[in-house]
Amino acid sequence: MINYTIRKATEADLERIMYLLDCGREIMRASGNPNQWPVGKPSREQIESDIAAGVSYLVVDGDTAVGTFAFIPGPDPTYAYIEGGEWTDDTLPYYVVHRMASTPEARGIFSTAINYAKEHCVSLRIDTHHDNKIMQHNLKKHGFAECGVIYLLDGNPRLAYQWLK
């Protein structure tokens, strides 16, 4: 496996992150997930906000960012209500991973990002689109339990997962 490093993103990384998100969108489209990230989502403003808040990260191979993700301390307002199940634990402080993407040729980005996140928290939550079979497979492979359905601020449903240390 490639020995990636993780670093916080800076304003200088904005264009590369937008490129990585475009790559992620194309990977989703090619794998049967045409609706999760419409063009323009995640927005440039969202990524700028992530960078300013210090929650935007890059997975780096040498000098090249090949993956990106947001690693955000909870609570996340969209996780306050869960339907069709319950969180594995709803008492511990948790972090959330959002906006994960990579170049199509990069391998092991999910594992690298999730292992980094797991080293920095005791409870981790992620949500994904029903059609995102790649993410669902990776979540189960890395010990996440499917907990139910949450709704984004725009009302769109997402499958919700949690991992506990």
C-alpha positions, 0 to 999 in steps of 0.5 A: 500500500502507498504510504500516504500522509494527511495534512490540513488543507489551506486556501492554496489547496482550494482548486485542487480540492474542487478538482478532487470533488469533480473526480469523486463526482465522476467516480460516483456517476460511473458506479451507478450513483448519479444523484449524490453530488449534483454539479456545484455540490459540494459548493466552493463556498462550503469548501472555503468554509471547511478550510477556514474552520480547519476541518478540510484535509488532504490525503497526499502522495509525495507532493500531490493531493490525491484525496480530500475529506472533511473531519468535523467535530459534532454535533451535526444538526442533520444527525439529531433525528434518525429514522428507522433505527438509532445510533449505536451510541448517542451519548459520546462526543462524535466526529463526522466525515463528509465530502470524501473524494479522490482521483480515480487512480488513487487506491486506499484513500478511504482506508487512509482517511478513516484510519486517521479519523479513528485515531482522533476520536472514539465515535465517528459518524458518516452518511451516504446516498442510497446509491453509493454502493462503494461507500456502503461497502467501505463503511461495512468493511471498516467496522461501521454499523448502519444505524438508520436514515438521516435527512440533510438540511434540504430534506434528502435522505441518507443512510447513516453509519456509526463506528465506535472505538 
